[in-house]
Amino acid sequence: MKAATLRAVARGAICALALVPAGALGAQETAVPGVSLGLLYRNTYVPPIAVKPFAVESPGEEALGREIEMIIAQDLDFSDRFLVRDSLPTEFSGQGVQYELWEQFEVDWLLAGSLAANPTGEGWVLTLEAHDIVYGSLQNRGTFPIPESGSAGFRMAVHTASDAVVEWVTGEVGIAATRVVFAMRAFGEQRGKELYIVDSDGENLQRLTWDQSLVASPVWSPDGTRIAYSSWKAGSARLYERNLRTGADRALVPEGAGQQLTPTYHPDGVEVAFAVIGAEPRGLYSYDAARNCCLTHLGGGRYHDLSPGYSPDGSEIVFMSNRLGVATPQVYVGKPVRGNEPELLSPYRYGEGGYFADPDWSPTSSRVAFSGGIAQRRQANRYHIFVADVERGDNWLVQLTQEGNNEDPSWAVDGRHIVFSGRRDYGSGVFVVDAVTGRTRVLVANVEAADPDWSPILAGGGSR
């Protein structure tokens, strides 16, 4: 075994302990008495990576090279798969890769890049190389078209390059080339909520709707070209679908189907499941959005079923319901067919008033995220984000948040990161938590947001 490899293993043990906050390995106050809580953080080694200053072939474009370099370094940091080194010695920024020198700087990976004018005459071509310093070899190399800085697709094109680096090194999908949609009160307006969209790094915040009404529960289609949501702009809650390529909206479900709430797309992108209240039979329905037909009652009755979400293969559905006959909702999972009896997933304890809502199924596994807590914490405005495993069951949970109020979780496409709306002592906003390390960052600060939903990977920079 190489000396560098032994050093990396030793650093891994130290970094793994550094990831666990004081008290995390011992007893901690829990929002769910009597339930077995998993450790918040896994002891996972995070390899150090350095980003070598990018070479720029065109004179005068050094600032552009530094801008792209900084975006990629931040994307790698936000992936939570690397410890990004900064403050690099100037003698390391020359031509070529001197593996022995970088090994002395205690990095396991080096990202080198160069920027050249696109031969087509439009924008640039970014060439990236991922070097394995421990084994002294070039791991992968690729080229990426980059439009002009400041153009609509510039940052998303750079994010696409960042995701390629994540995949080269880890074999897993990155999340930089994604966006988050959510509902919030428009700046300067006193009532209602509108849809907003933001890049995965918190940049490019844009307003999508101008209805001067109330919108709720936006959700991305699997191909990232549409967003379904509920709106009261016609007087009652109806489902609408926004085409992000054209900017056009259309009503999805015919009038007369009651209050239509909390939509979600089937993984095939054709059917939309949603909740109906105020009409009989109420409960969960599906609708063929491609053919504009075929309203199907999936199940429900005298209780309220809300917030459906499909498993990755579409064979099961998770949702919240008050079917236990108590005021506080719980999370259930079952087959999306009428007559099927779902199973309780959340850790309900009789007499303890547990409140669990807003379930979202991971796109990569059997894990489900939801928010909630016991009644006393709910009254104190203290929900937390939990993760349960459908296959494991047995009331085993992981509690991902430890402070403030936290609601509306939604998984990223990597099945690792979760976006949610939250409130802290320093303000409210949209947050992201890494379900592996527990690291939490602010995505959009100082906004009263609700119902965030994470997009799939947006190919080619995505649609606006």
C-alpha positions as CSV (number, residue, x, y, z in Angstrom):
1,M,0.0,0.0,0.0
2,K,1.4,3.4,-0.9
3,A,2.4,5.8,1.9
4,A,-0.1,8.3,0.5
5,T,-2.9,5.8,0.7
6,L,-2.0,5.1,4.4
7,R,-2.0,8.8,5.0
8,A,-5.4,9.1,3.4
9,V,-6.9,6.4,5.6
10,A,-5.5,8.0,8.7
11,R,-6.9,11.4,7.6
12,G,-10.2,9.7,6.9
13,A,-10.5,8.6,10.5
14,I,-9.8,12.1,11.8
15,C,-12.2,13.8,9.3
16,A,-14.9,11.3,10.1
17,L,-14.8,12.3,13.8
18,A,-14.7,15.9,12.9
19,L,-18.0,15.5,11.0
20,V,-19.8,14.5,14.2
21,P,-20.8,17.5,16.4
22,A,-20.3,17.4,20.2
23,G,-22.9,15.2,21.8
24,A,-24.1,13.6,18.5
25,L,-22.6,10.2,19.5
26,G,-24.3,10.3,22.9
27,A,-27.9,10.8,24.1
28,Q,-29.7,13.8,22.6
29,E,-33.1,15.4,23.1
30,T,-35.5,13.8,20.6
31,A,-38.7,15.0,19.1
32,V,-40.1,11.5,19.1
33,P,-40.0,9.8,22.6
34,G,-39.8,6.0,22.5
35,V,-38.5,5.8,19.0
36,S,-35.1,4.4,18.0
37,L,-33.2,7.3,16.3
38,G,-30.3,6.5,14.0
39,L,-27.1,8.6,14.3
40,L,-27.4,11.9,12.5
41,Y,-24.0,11.5,10.7
42,R,-22.3,8.5,9.1
43,N,-18.5,8.2,9.6
44,T,-17.7,8.8,6.0
45,Y,-14.3,9.9,4.7
46,V,-14.4,13.1,2.7
47,P,-11.4,13.3,0.4
48,P,-9.6,16.7,0.0
49,I,-9.6,18.1,-3.5
50,A,-7.8,21.2,-4.9
51,V,-8.9,23.2,-7.9
52,K,-5.8,24.3,-9.8
53,P,-6.2,27.8,-11.3
54,F,-7.6,27.4,-14.8
55,A,-5.5,28.2,-17.8
56,V,-7.1,30.7,-20.3
57,E,-5.9,30.6,-23.9
58,S,-7.5,33.9,-24.9
59,P,-5.8,37.0,-23.5
60,G,-8.0,39.2,-21.3
61,E,-10.3,36.4,-20.3
62,E,-8.6,35.6,-17.0
63,A,-11.5,37.0,-15.0
64,L,-13.9,34.6,-16.8
65,G,-11.6,31.7,-16.0
66,R,-11.6,32.6,-12.3
67,E,-15.4,33.0,-12.4
68,I,-15.9,29.5,-13.8
69,E,-13.3,28.1,-11.4
70,M,-15.1,29.6,-8.4
71,I,-18.5,28.3,-9.5
72,I,-17.1,24.7,-9.8
73,A,-15.2,24.9,-6.5
74,Q,-18.4,25.9,-4.8
75,D,-20.4,23.2,-6.5
76,L,-17.9,20.6,-5.3
77,D,-18.2,22.0,-1.8
78,F,-22.0,21.9,-1.9
79,S,-21.9,18.3,-3.1
80,D,-20.6,17.3,0.3
81,R,-18.4,14.7,-1.2
82,F,-15.1,16.7,-1.0
83,L,-13.1,18.9,1.3
84,V,-12.2,21.7,-1.1
85,R,-8.8,23.1,-0.4
86,D,-8.1,26.9,-0.8
87,S,-5.2,29.2,-0.3
88,L,-3.0,27.1,-2.6
89,P,0.7,28.0,-2.9
90,T,1.5,30.0,-6.0
91,E,4.2,27.5,-7.1
92,F,1.5,24.9,-7.6
93,S,-0.2,26.9,-10.3
94,G,2.2,26.4,-13.1
95,Q,1.9,24.1,-16.2
96,G,1.5,20.4,-15.8
97,V,0.6,18.3,-12.7
98,Q,3.4,17.5,-10.3
99,Y,1.9,14.7,-8.3
100,E,4.7,14.7,-5.6
101,L,4.1,18.3,-4.8
102,W,0.4,18.0,-4.6
103,E,0.8,14.9,-2.4
104,Q,2.8,17.1,0.0
105,F,-0.1,19.5,0.1
106,E,-2.2,16.6,1.4
107,V,-4.9,16.5,-1.3
108,D,-6.2,13.3,-2.8
109,W,-7.7,14.8,-5.9
110,L,-6.7,17.7,-8.2
111,L,-9.0,19.4,-10.7
112,A,-7.2,21.1,-13.6
113,G,-9.0,23.1,-16.3
114,S,-8.4,25.2,-19.4
115,L,-10.7,27.6,-21.3
116,A,-10.5,28.2,-25.0
117,A,-12.7,29.9,-27.6
118,N,-15.3,27.6,-29.1
119,P,-14.3,26.8,-32.8
120,T,-17.9,27.4,-33.8
121,G,-17.5,31.0,-32.7
122,E,-20.1,30.9,-30.0
123,G,-19.0,30.9,-26.4
124,W,-16.2,28.8,-25.0
125,V,-15.0,25.2,-24.5
126,L,-14.0,24.2,-21.0
127,T,-11.6,21.2,-20.6
128,L,-11.5,19.6,-17.2
129,E,-9.1,16.9,-15.9
130,A,-9.5,15.0,-12.6
131,H,-6.2,13.8,-11.3
132,D,-5.9,11.1,-8.6
133,I,-2.9,12.4,-6.6
134,V,-2.8,9.3,-4.3
135,Y,-2.2,7.0,-7.3
136,G,-0.5,9.6,-9.5
137,S,-2.7,9.2,-12.5
138,L,-5.3,11.0,-14.7
139,Q,-8.7,9.7,-13.7
140,N,-10.8,11.4,-16.3
141,R,-10.9,14.2,-18.9
142,G,-13.8,15.9,-20.6
143,T,-14.8,19.0,-22.6
144,F,-17.9,21.1,-22.0
145,P,-19.4,23.9,-24.1
146,I,-19.9,27.1,-22.1
147,P,-22.0,30.0,-23.4
148,E,-21.0,33.7,-22.8
149,S,-20.9,34.8,-19.2
150,G,-24.1,36.5,-18.2
151,S,-26.2,34.6,-20.7
152,A,-29.2,32.5,-19.6
153,G,-27.5,29.2,-19.7
154,F,-24.0,30.2,-18.5
155,R,-24.1,29.1,-14.9
156,M,-26.1,25.9,-15.6
157,A,-23.6,24.9,-18.2
158,V,-20.8,25.3,-15.6
159,H,-22.9,23.3,-13.1
160,T,-23.2,20.5,-15.7
161,A,-19.4,20.4,-15.8
162,S,-19.2,20.3,-12.0
163,D,-21.6,17.3,-11.9
164,A,-19.4,15.4,-14.3
165,V,-16.5,15.8,-11.9
166,V,-18.6,14.4,-9.1
167,E,-19.5,11.4,-11.2
168,W,-15.9,10.9,-12.3
169,V,-14.6,10.7,-8.8
170,T,-17.5,9.1,-6.9
171,G,-19.5,7.3,-9.6
172,E,-22.6,9.1,-8.2
173,V,-24.8,11.7,-9.7
174,G,-24.2,15.4,-8.9
175,I,-26.9,18.0,-8.1
176,A,-25.4,21.2,-9.3
177,A,-27.4,21.3,-12.6
178,T,-30.7,21.3,-10.8
179,R,-33.2,23.9,-9.5
180,V,-35.7,24.2,-6.7
181,V,-39.2,25.6,-7.0
182,F,-41.2,26.9,-4.1
183,A,-44.1,29.1,-3.1
184,M,-43.6,32.4,-1.2
185,R,-45.2,35.8,-0.9
186,A,-43.9,38.1,-3.6
187,F,-41.5,40.9,-2.6
188,G,-43.5,44.0,-1.8
189,E,-46.9,42.4,-1.9
190,Q,-49.1,42.0,1.2
191,R,-51.1,38.9,0.3
192,G,-51.1,35.7,-1.7
193,K,-48.1,33.6,-2.8
194,E,-46.4,33.1,-6.1
195,L,-44.1,30.5,-7.5
196,Y,-40.3,31.1,-7.5
197,I,-37.4,29.1,-8.9
198,V,-33.7,29.1,-7.9
199,D,-30.6,27.3,-8.9
200,S,-29.2,24.6,-6.6
201,D,-26.5,27.1,-5.3
202,G,-29.0,29.8,-4.5
203,E,-28.3,31.9,-7.6
204,N,-30.7,33.1,-10.3
205,L,-33.9,33.5,-8.1
206,Q,-36.8,34.1,-10.5
207,R,-40.5,34.6,-10.2
208,L,-42.6,32.2,-12.3
209,T,-46.2,33.3,-11.7
210,W,-47.9,36.7,-11.5
211,D,-51.4,35.6,-10.6
212,Q,-51.9,37.8,-7.5
213,S,-53.4,34.8,-5.8
214,L,-52.4,31.8,-3.6
215,V,-50.3,29.0,-5.0
216,A,-49.2,25.9,-3.2
217,S,-47.4,22.6,-3.5
218,P,-45.4,23.0,-6.8
219,V,-43.8,19.8,-8.1
220,W,-41.4,19.1,-11.0
221,S,-42.2,16.7,-13.8
222,P,-39.6,13.9,-14.2
223,D,-38.2,15.5,-17.4
224,G,-37.8,18.9,-15.8
225,T,-39.9,20.7,-18.4
226,R,-43.1,21.2,-16.4
227,I,-44.3,22.2,-13.0
228,A,-47.7,21.2,-11.6
229,Y,-49.2,23.2,-8.7
230,S,-52.4,24.2,-6.9
231,S,-53.8,27.7,-7.3
232,W,-56.8,29.6,-6.1
233,K,-56.7,32.1,-9.0
234,A,-60.1,30.8,-10.4
235,G,-61.7,31.0,-7.0
236,S,-61.2,27.5,-5.7
237,A,-58.1,25.3,-5.6
238,R,-57.4,23.7,-9.0
239,L,-54.4,22.0,-10.5
240,Y,-52.4,23.8,-13.1
241,E,-49.3,22.8,-15.1
242,R,-46.7,25.3,-16.2
243,N,-44.8,24.6,-19.4
244,L,-41.3,26.0,-18.7
245,R,-40.3,26.1,-22.3
246,T,-43.3,28.2,-23.4
247,G,-44.3,29.8,-20.1
248,A,-47.9,28.8,-20.7
249,D,-50.2,27.5,-17.9
250,R,-53.1,25.0,-18.4
251,A,-55.7,23.6,-16.0
252,L,-55.1,19.9,-15.5
253,V,-58.3,18.5,-14.0
254,P,-61.9,19.4,-15.0
255,E,-63.9,21.7,-12.7
256,G,-66.2,20.1,-10.3
257,A,-63.7,17.7,-8.9
258,G,-63.5,19.5,-5.5
259,Q,-60.5,21.3,-4.1
260,Q,-57.5,19.8,-5.9
261,L,-54.4,19.9,-3.8
262,T,-50.8,18.6,-3.4
263,P,-50.0,17.1,-6.9
264,T,-47.2,14.8,-7.7
265,Y,-46.0,13.2,-11.0
266,H,-45.8,9.5,-11.5
267,P,-42.2,8.5,-12.5
268,D,-43.5,7.9,-16.1
269,G,-44.3,11.7,-16.3
270,V,-47.8,10.9,-17.6
271,E,-50.0,10.6,-14.6
272,V,-50.5,13.1,-11.8
273,A,-51.7,12.0,-8.4
274,F,-53.3,14.6,-6.1
275,A,-55.7,15.0,-3.2
276,V,-59.4,16.1,-3.4
277,I,-61.4,17.6,-0.6
278,G,-64.8,19.2,-0.7
279,A,-66.2,16.6,-3.1
280,E,-67.3,13.0,-2.8
281,P,-65.6,10.7,-2.9
282,R,-62.7,12.6,-1.4
283,G,-59.2,11.1,-1.1
284,L,-56.4,10.5,-3.6
285,Y,-56.9,10.6,-7.3
286,S,-54.8,10.2,-10.5
287,Y,-55.2,11.9,-13.8
288,D,-53.7,11.3,-17.2
289,A,-52.0,14.6,-17.9
290,A,-50.8,13.5,-21.4
291,R,-54.3,12.7,-22.7
292,N,-56.3,15.1,-20.5
293,C,-58.6,12.3,-19.3
294,C,-59.2,9.4,-17.0
295,L,-59.8,10.7,-13.5
296,T,-59.3,7.7,-11.2
297,H,-60.1,7.5,-7.5
298,L,-57.2,5.7,-5.8
299,G,-58.7,5.6,-2.4
300,G,-60.0,7.6,0.6
301,G,-63.2,8.2,2.5
302,R,-64.3,10.2,5.5
303,Y,-60.8,11.2,6.3
304,H,-58.4,13.5,4.5
305,D,-55.5,12.0,2.5
306,L,-53.0,14.5,1.2
307,S,-49.5,14.9,-0.2
308,P,-49.0,11.7,-2.2
309,G,-45.6,10.7,-3.5
310,Y,-44.6,7.8,-5.6
311,S,-41.8,5.3,-5.0
312,P,-39.0,5.3,-7.6
313,D,-40.6,2.6,-9.7
314,G,-44.2,3.9,-9.2
315,S,-45.5,0.8,-7.6
316,E,-46.2,2.3,-4.2
317,I,-47.3,5.6,-2.8
318,V,-46.6,7.5,0.4
319,F,-49.1,10.1,1.8
320,M,-50.3,11.8,4.9
321,S,-53.7,11.2,6.5
322,N,-55.8,11.7,9.6
323,R,-57.4,8.3,9.2
324,L,-56.5,7.3,12.7
325,G,-59.4,9.5,13.8
326,V,-57.2,12.1,15.6
327,A,-56.6,15.7,14.6
328,T,-52.9,15.2,13.9
329,P,-51.8,13.5,10.6
330,Q,-49.6,10.5,10.1
331,V,-47.6,9.2,7.2
332,Y,-48.7,6.0,5.4
333,V,-47.4,3.9,2.5
334,G,-49.1,1.4,0.2
335,K,-50.1,0.4,-3.3
336,P,-51.8,3.2,-5.2
337,V,-55.0,1.2,-5.9
338,R,-58.5,1.5,-4.5
339,G,-59.2,-1.0,-1.7
340,N,-55.6,-1.4,-0.7
341,E,-55.0,-0.9,3.1
342,P,-51.9,1.2,3.6
343,E,-49.4,0.7,6.4
344,L,-48.5,3.3,9.0
345,L,-44.9,4.6,8.4
346,S,-44.6,7.4,10.9
347,P,-43.9,6.5,14.6
348,Y,-47.4,7.0,16.0
349,R,-47.7,6.5,19.8
350,Y,-51.2,6.4,21.3
351,G,-51.8,9.4,23.6
352,E,-48.6,11.2,22.6
353,G,-50.2,13.2,19.8
354,G,-47.4,12.8,17.2
355,Y,-47.7,15.0,14.2
356,F,-46.0,13.8,10.9
357,A,-46.6,15.4,7.5
358,D,-45.2,16.4,4.1
359,P,-43.7,13.0,3.0
360,D,-41.4,12.7,0.1
361,W,-40.0,9.4,-1.3
362,S,-36.3,9.3,-2.2
363,P,-35.7,8.9,-6.0
364,T,-33.0,6.3,-5.3
365,S,-34.0,4.2,-2.4
366,S,-36.7,3.0,0.0
367,R,-36.2,6.0,2.3
368,V,-39.0,8.6,2.9
369,A,-38.4,12.0,4.4
370,F,-41.1,13.9,6.3
371,S,-41.5,16.6,9.0
372,G,-43.1,16.5,12.4
373,G,-42.7,15.8,16.1
374,I,-44.8,15.4,19.2
375,A,-47.7,17.7,19.9
376,Q,-45.9,19.8,22.4
377,R,-43.2,20.7,19.9
378,R,-45.7,21.2,17.2
379,Q,-47.5,23.8,19.4
380,A,-44.1,25.5,20.0
381,N,-43.5,25.6,16.3
382,R,-40.8,23.0,16.3
383,Y,-41.1,20.5,13.6
384,H,-38.0,18.5,12.5
385,I,-37.0,16.6,9.3
386,F,-36.9,12.8,9.7
387,V,-36.1,10.0,7.4
388,A,-37.7,6.5,7.7
389,D,-36.9,3.4,5.6
390,V,-39.9,1.6,4.1
391,E,-38.0,-1.7,3.9
392,R,-36.6,-1.5,7.4
393,G,-39.7,-0.3,9.2
394,D,-39.6,-1.0,13.0
395,N,-40.0,2.7,13.9
396,W,-36.4,3.4,13.1
397,L,-35.8,7.1,12.2
398,V,-33.0,9.4,11.4
399,Q,-33.5,13.0,12.7
400,L,-31.7,15.4,10.3
401,T,-32.5,18.8,11.9
402,Q,-31.8,19.8,15.5
403,E,-32.9,23.5,15.7
404,G,-35.7,25.8,14.7
405,N,-38.8,24.8,12.7
406,N,-38.4,22.6,9.6
407,E,-41.1,21.5,7.1
408,D,-41.8,20.5,3.5
409,P,-38.8,18.2,2.8
410,S,-38.0,17.2,-0.8
411,W,-35.2,14.9,-2.0
412,A,-32.6,15.9,-4.6
413,V,-32.0,13.6,-7.5
414,D,-28.9,12.1,-5.7
415,G,-31.1,10.7,-2.9
416,R,-28.7,12.3,-0.5
417,H,-29.6,16.0,-0.1
418,I,-33.0,17.4,1.1
419,V,-34.4,20.9,0.6
420,F,-36.9,22.2,3.1
421,S,-38.5,25.4,4.4
422,G,-37.4,26.5,7.8
423,R,-37.1,29.1,10.5
424,R,-34.2,29.8,12.7
425,D,-33.5,32.4,15.4
426,Y,-31.8,34.5,12.7
427,G,-34.6,34.3,10.2
428,S,-36.6,32.0,7.9
429,G,-35.8,30.7,4.4
430,V,-35.1,27.7,2.3
431,F,-32.4,25.3,3.5
432,V,-30.6,22.2,2.3
433,V,-29.4,19.4,4.5
434,D,-27.0,16.5,3.6
435,A,-28.5,13.3,4.9
436,V,-25.0,11.7,5.1
437,T,-23.0,14.4,6.9
438,G,-25.8,16.4,8.4
439,R,-24.4,19.6,7.0
440,T,-27.0,22.3,6.5
441,R,-26.8,25.4,4.3
442,V,-29.1,28.3,3.5
443,L,-30.4,28.2,-0.1
444,V,-32.5,31.3,0.0
445,A,-32.4,33.6,3.1
446,N,-34.9,35.9,4.7
447,V,-38.0,34.7,2.8
448,E,-41.3,33.2,4.0
449,A,-41.2,30.1,1.8
450,A,-43.2,26.9,1.6
451,D,-43.4,23.7,-0.3
452,P,-40.0,23.5,-2.0
453,D,-39.5,20.8,-4.6
454,W,-36.2,19.7,-6.1
455,S,-35.9,19.3,-9.9
456,P,-34.3,16.4,-11.8
457,I,-31.1,17.1,-13.6
458,L,-31.8,19.8,-16.2
459,A,-30.1,18.6,-19.3
460,G,-28.4,21.3,-21.5
461,G,-28.9,24.0,-18.8
462,G,-32.5,23.3,-18.3
463,S,-35.6,25.3,-19.2
464,R,-36.6,28.6,-17.8
